[in-house]
Amino acid sequence: MARQTIGIIVGSNRRESINRRLALALARLLADRFDITWIRIDDLPMYNQDLEVDRPETVRRFTTEVAALPALLFVTPEHNRSLPAVLKNAIDWGSKPTDRSVWRGKTAAITGTANGGIGTAAAQQHLRAILGDLGVTVMGGEAYITFKPEPVDGEGNFLDDSRRAFCRAYMDQFASLVARMTAPLPG
Ligand SMILES: Cc1cc2nc3c(=O)[nH]c(=O)nc-3n(C[C@H](O)[C@H](O)[C@H](O)COP(=O)(O)O)c2cc1C
């Protein structure tokens, strides 16, 4: 069977994003089973319903990429106890027009990292609620990863065994969910 592709969306537009670093390490944990597509969101304009009549090229690229993928991994920072505006903006673009939402039926896992002790827990709860509302099957379980001490280097290598094992188990759980959700129906 052909390999499935998982899209990774990083909820940060920061050049030195620690969430992108974590996402790189998670991608490496999935790479033996899936192809990976990095989905860019930092170049999307602010959502404006007036632009719906002639959607900007970057928006069309984004929605086409998401629509083509069965599964998505969200790795997001927390901004003021919620998800960053850049990520919410991307989700909003993908959700309209409602009858052509690119989110419905996708399978997703959520994680994120921050220097603080709660490791993006509040942002992830908001993201889980939004995606659920949009018809995304969001994997159960929780992965709130503090960046102090740093769990990964800039090349996607884990720097300690316990967090590597924790993330490996979370990605294994995601891989198995994606396999079940994309398996052909019997008969
Ligand atoms: C506007 C803003 C709000 C923030 N709010 C939170 C927060 O609520 N919780 C938290 O843990 N960190 C918060 N932070 C700190 C971020 O965790 C930190 O900037 C982190 O590096 C962001 O991830 P990134 O490097 O992937 O962009 C905030 C940062 C910014 C710029």
The ligand as a Tripos MOL2 file, in Angstrom:
@<TRIPOS>MOLECULE
LIG
   31    33     1     0     0
SMALL
NO_CHARGES

@<TRIPOS>ATOM
      1 C1          1.9180   37.4400   22.5690 C.3       1 LIG1
      2 C2          2.5470   36.3170   23.3580 C.ar      1 LIG1
      3 C3          1.8020   35.6860   24.3300 C.ar      1 LIG1
      4 C4          2.3440   34.6100   25.0440 C.ar      1 LIG1
      5 N1          1.5680   33.9530   25.9460 N.ar      1 LIG1
      6 C5          2.0230   32.8110   26.5010 C.ar      1 LIG1
      7 C6          1.1510   31.9760   27.2680 C.ar      1 LIG1
      8 O1         -0.0220   32.2630   27.4680 O.2       1 LIG1
      9 N2          1.6620   30.8210   27.7740 N.ar      1 LIG1
     10 C7          2.9620   30.4440   27.5540 C.ar      1 LIG1
     11 O2          3.3610   29.3710   28.0290 O.2       1 LIG1
     12 N3          3.8160   31.2140   26.8370 N.ar      1 LIG1
     13 C8          3.3710   32.3660   26.2990 C.ar      1 LIG1
     14 N4          4.1970   33.1340   25.5110 N.ar      1 LIG1
     15 C9          5.6180   32.7450   25.3590 C.3       1 LIG1
     16 C10         5.7790   31.7320   24.2490 C.3       1 LIG1
     17 O3          5.6180   30.4370   24.8100 O.3       1 LIG1
     18 C11         7.1740   31.8470   23.6390 C.3       1 LIG1
     19 O4          7.2700   33.0930   22.9800 O.3       1 LIG1
     20 C12         7.4870   30.7250   22.6670 C.3       1 LIG1
     21 O5          8.8140   30.8730   22.2200 O.3       1 LIG1
     22 C13         6.5430   30.7550   21.4820 C.3       1 LIG1
     23 O6          6.7870   29.6400   20.6570 O.3       1 LIG1
     24 P1          7.5550   29.7660   19.2490 P.3       1 LIG1
     25 O7          9.0180   30.0130   19.5820 O.co2     1 LIG1
     26 O8          7.3450   28.4380   18.6110 O.co2     1 LIG1
     27 O9          6.9780   30.9040   18.4960 O.co2     1 LIG1
     28 C14         3.6800   34.2070   24.7980 C.ar      1 LIG1
     29 C15         4.4360   34.8760   23.8160 C.ar      1 LIG1
     30 C16         3.8680   35.8950   23.1040 C.ar      1 LIG1
     31 C17         4.6910   36.5800   22.0130 C.3       1 LIG1
@<TRIPOS>BOND
     1     1     2 1
     2     2     3 ar
     3     2    30 ar
     4     3     4 ar
     5     4     5 ar
     6     4    28 ar
     7     5     6 ar
     8     6     7 ar
     9     6    13 1
    10     7     8 2
    11     7     9 ar
    12     9    10 ar
    13    10    11 2
    14    10    12 ar
    15    12    13 ar
    16    13    14 ar
    17    14    15 1
    18    14    28 ar
    19    15    16 1
    20    16    17 1
    21    16    18 1
    22    18    19 1
    23    18    20 1
    24    20    21 1
    25    20    22 1
    26    22    23 1
    27    23    24 1
    28    24    25 2
    29    24    26 1
    30    24    27 1
    31    28    29 ar
    32    29    30 ar
    33    30    31 1
@<TRIPOS>SUBSTRUCTURE
     1 LIG1         1 GROUP 0 **** ****
